[in-house]
């Protein structure tokens, strides 16, 4: 039996400025999608969570098909088991002094 996974990605989404609010709303409606910042020039900072790489790919593709989206740029992606993601790290393990 394989462990459940968590995939996290961050993206910069460039939307047509006149469609910015609508694009942000549609991204936020995607399960696991969150808009963290937006700029009047049409740029959005977005994070996505998914349970697999395939699901993440589908979510990124869905964003790319939203009316008004000009481009999506993957900035970061991380994947690990849910168990590892929920593991507590004390300051000594994290290298904090």
N, C-alpha and C positions, 0 to 999 in steps of 0.2 A: 504494500500500500504506500503510495507516495504522499508526502506531506503537502498540505495546502500551501499555495504560494501567494505572495503579494508583489505586484509589479507597480512601480511608481515612476511616472515620467513628468518632466516639465517641458513646456513648449512656449515659444513665442508665436502668437498668431497675429498675422497682419490682415486687418479687415478694411474695407472701404469705410472711411470716416463717417459717412452718412448712415451706414448700417451697423455701426459699432455697438450700440445698445442692444439691438436685436441679436447680433452674433454673440455677445456676452451672455445674454439670456439663454440662448440655445445651448451654448457650451455648458453653462451652469446646470441645465436640465439633464445633461448626460449623467447617468449614475457614476459616481466617482470623479466627476468633473468639478473643478473649482476655478473661478477667475480671481486672481489675487490682486491684479492691478490693470489699469487701462490708461491709455493716453489719447488725447484728442486726435492725434495723427492716425489712429486706428490700430495701434499695437496693444495686445493683451498678453499678460503673463498668466499661464494656465498650468495647473497640475491635473493629472489623471491617475486614478488607481484602477487596477484590473487584477483579475485572478490568474491570468495567463498572458503569454506573449501574443497569442492570436487575438485575444480579446482587446489587448492594448492596441494592436495594429488596426483592428476594426474601429475603435474609438477615435484614433488619430485620423483615419480615413473619413469617418463621419464628420469630424470637424472640418476637414478639407472640402467637403461637399456642401457645407452651409452657405446659403446665398449671401454673398458679400465678403466671404473669406478669399483673400488674395493669395496667401501662402501660410504654411505652417513650418516651423523649424524646431526639430527636436533638440533640446538643450541637454537633457540628462535623462537617463533611464537606469533604474535599479530593480533587481529582482532577487528575492530570497524567500525562504519558507516563512510562514506566519510565525512559527515557533521562534525562529531566529530574530525576526523583526520585533517581537514582543519581549525578547530577552533583555533584562536590565543590565546595564553596564555601569559598574561603579567607577568613581573618579580615577582610581589607580589603573584600571583597565583602559580607560579612555585617555590616559596620559595627562590628566589634569593635575596640576600641582598646587 
